Amino acid sequence: MNWFKKSSTCSHCNTNKTKREFEGRPTCPDCKTKMLLSREPKRICPVDGEVLTKEHSNEIILDRCPKCKGIWLDPGEIEAIKEAAKAEGLALGMVL
């Protein structure tokens, strides 16, 4: 088992060094987020019908309504938010 993985140049931007892989290729977090954002479908706010905007942080993509400011989560996103908070050492109290 290789405990210390060597950094590779991101295969998408060819500038950032990374130890992470996405779809079997070295991929920096910025490029992974850009790729995931490009695959996200446009969604409509169920409250007021506005097109939701995409916001991202820590490789988590959230859908936010520019009008009512509601945030809409896809399946599994609340768990990803909790994991990101744990990784950052943040307290996990009431999330919503």
Contact map, one row per residue, 1 for C-alpha under 8 A:
111000000000000000000000000000000000000000000000000000000000000000000000000000000000000000000000
111110000000000000000000000000000000000000000000000000000000000000000000000000000000000000000000
111110000000000000000000000000000000000000000000000000000000000000000000000000000000000000000000
011111000000000000000000000000000000000000000000000000000000000000000000000000000000000000000000
011111100000000000100000000000000000000000000000000000000000000000000000000000000000000000000000
000111110000000000100000000000000000000000000000000000000000000000000000000000000000000000000000
000011111000000011100000000000000000000000000000000000000000000000000000000000000000000000000000
000001111100000011100000010000000000000000000000000000000000000000000000000000000000000000000000
000000111110011111000000011000000000000000000000000000000000000000000000000000000000000000000000
000000011111111111000000111100000000000000000000000000000000000000000000000000000000000000000000
000000001111110000000000111000000000000000000000000000000000000000000000000000000000000000000000
000000000111110000000000001000100000000000000000000000000000000000000000000000000000000000000000
000000000111111100000000000000100000000000000000000000000000000000000000000000000000000000000000
000000001111111100000000000000000000000000000000000000000000000000000000000000000000000000000000
000000001100111110000000000000000000000000000000000000000000000000000000000000000000000000000000
000000001100111111000000000100000000000000000000000000000000000000000000000000000000000000000000
000000111100001111100000000100000000000000000000000000000000000000000000000000000000000000000000
000000111100000111110000011100000000000000000000000000000000000000000000000000000000000000000000
000011110000000011111000011100000000000000000000000000000000000000000000000000000000000000000000
000000000000000001111100011110000000000000000000000000000000000000000000000000000000000000000000
000000000000000000111111111100000000000000000000000000000000000000000000000000000000000000000000
000000000000000000011111111000010000000000000000000000000000000000000000000000000000000000000000
000000000000000000001111100000000000000000000000000000000000000000000000000000000000000000000000
000000000000000000001111110000000000000000000000000000000000000000000000000000000000000000000000
000000000110000000001111111000000000000000000000000000000000000000000000000000000000000000000000
000000011110000001111101111100000000000000000000000000000000000000000000000000000000000000000000
000000001111000001111100111110110000000000000000000000000000000000000000000000000000000000000000
000000000100000111111000011111110000000000000000000000000000000000000000000000000000000000000000
000000000000000000010000001111111000000000000000000000000010000000000000000000000000000000000000
000000000000000000000000000111111100000000000000000000000000000000000000000000000000000000000000
000000000001100000000000001111111110000000000000000000000000000000000000000000000000000000000000
000000000000000000000100001111111111000000000000000000000010000000000000000000000000000000000000
000000000000000000000000000011111111100000000000000000010010000000000000000000000000000000000000
000000000000000000000000000001111111110000000000000000000000000000000000000000000000000000000000
000000000000000000000000000000111111111000000000000000000000000000000000000000000000000000000000
000000000000000000000000000000011111111100000000000000000000000000000000000000000000000000000000
000000000000000000000000000000001111111100000000000001000000100000000000000000000000000000000000
000000000000000000000000000000000111111100000000000000000000000000000000000000000000000000000000
000000000000000000000000000000000011111110000000000000000000000000000000000000000000000000000000
000000000000000000000000000000000001111111000000000000000000000000000000000000000000000000000000
000000000000000000000000000000000000001111100000000000000000000000000000000000000000000000000000
000000000000000000000000000000000000000111110000001100000000000000000000000000000000000000000000
000000000000000000000000000000000000000011111000001100000000001000000000000000000000000000000000
000000000000000000000000000000000000000001111100111100000000000000000000000000000000000000000000
000000000000000000000000000000000000000000111111111100000000000010000000000000000000000000000000
000000000000000000000000000000000000000000011111100000000000000000000000000000000000000000000000
000000000000000000000000000000000000000000001111100000000000000000010000000000000000000000000000
000000000000000000000000000000000000000000001111110000000000000000110000000000000000000000000000
000000000000000000000000000000000000000000011111111000000000000000000000000000000000000000000000
000000000000000000000000000000000000000000011001111100000000000011100000000000000000000000000000
000000000000000000000000000000000000000001111000111110000000000011000000000000000000000000000000
000000000000000000000000000000000000000001111000011111000000001111000000000000000000000000000000
000000000000000000000000000000000000000000000000001111100000001111000000000000000000000000000000
000000000000000000000000000000000000100000000000000111110000111100000000000000000000000000000000
000000000000000000000000000000000000000000000000000011111000111100000000000000000000000000000000
000000000000000000000000000000001000000000000000000001111111110000000000000000000000000000000000
000000000000000000000000000000000000000000000000000000111111100000000000000000000000000000000000
000000000000000000000000000000000000000000000000000000011111000000000000000000000001000000000000
000000000000000000000000000010011000000000000000000000011111100000000000000000000000000000000000
000000000000000000000000000000000000000000000000000000011111110000000000000010011000000000000000
000000000000000000000000000000000000100000000000000001111011111000000000000000000000000000000000
000000000000000000000000000000000000000000000000000001110001111100000011110000000000000000000000
000000000000000000000000000000000000000000100000000111100000111110000011100000000000000000000000
000000000000000000000000000000000000000000000000000111100000011111001111000000000000000000000000
000000000000000000000000000000000000000000001000011110000000001111111110000000000000000000000000
000000000000000000000000000000000000000000000000011110000000000111111100000000000000000000000000
000000000000000000000000000000000000000000000001010000000000000011111000000000000000000000000000
000000000000000000000000000000000000000000000011000000000000000011111100000000000000000000000000
000000000000000000000000000000000000000000000000000000000000000111111110000000000000000000000000
000000000000000000000000000000000000000000000000000000000000000111011111000000000000000000000000
000000000000000000000000000000000000000000000000000000000000011110001111100000000000000000000000
000000000000000000000000000000000000000000000000000000000000011100000111110000000000000000000000
000000000000000000000000000000000000000000000000000000000000011000000011111011000000000000000000
000000000000000000000000000000000000000000000000000000000000010000000001111110000000000000000000
000000000000000000000000000000000000000000000000000000000000000000000000111111000000000000000000
000000000000000000000000000000000000000000000000000000000000000000000000011111110000000000000000
000000000000000000000000000000000000000000000000000000000001000000000000111111111000000000000000
000000000000000000000000000000000000000000000000000000000000000000000000101111111100000000000000
000000000000000000000000000000000000000000000000000000000000000000000000000111111110000000000000
000000000000000000000000000000000000000000000000000000000001000000000000000111111111000000000000
000000000000000000000000000000000000000000000000000000000001000000000000000011111111100000000000
000000000000000000000000000000000000000000000000000000000000000000000000000001111111110000010000
000000000000000000000000000000000000000000000000000000000000000000000000000000111111111000000000
000000000000000000000000000000000000000000000000000000000100000000000000000000011111111100000000
000000000000000000000000000000000000000000000000000000000000000000000000000000001111111111110000
000000000000000000000000000000000000000000000000000000000000000000000000000000000111111111110000
000000000000000000000000000000000000000000000000000000000000000000000000000000000011111111000000
000000000000000000000000000000000000000000000000000000000000000000000000000000000001111111000000
000000000000000000000000000000000000000000000000000000000000000000000000000000000000111111100000
000000000000000000000000000000000000000000000000000000000000000000000000000000000000111111110000
000000000000000000000000000000000000000000000000000000000000000000000000000000000000110011111000
000000000000000000000000000000000000000000000000000000000000000000000000000000000100110001111110
000000000000000000000000000000000000000000000000000000000000000000000000000000000000000000111110
000000000000000000000000000000000000000000000000000000000000000000000000000000000000000000011111
000000000000000000000000000000000000000000000000000000000000000000000000000000000000000000011111
000000000000000000000000000000000000000000000000000000000000000000000000000000000000000000000111
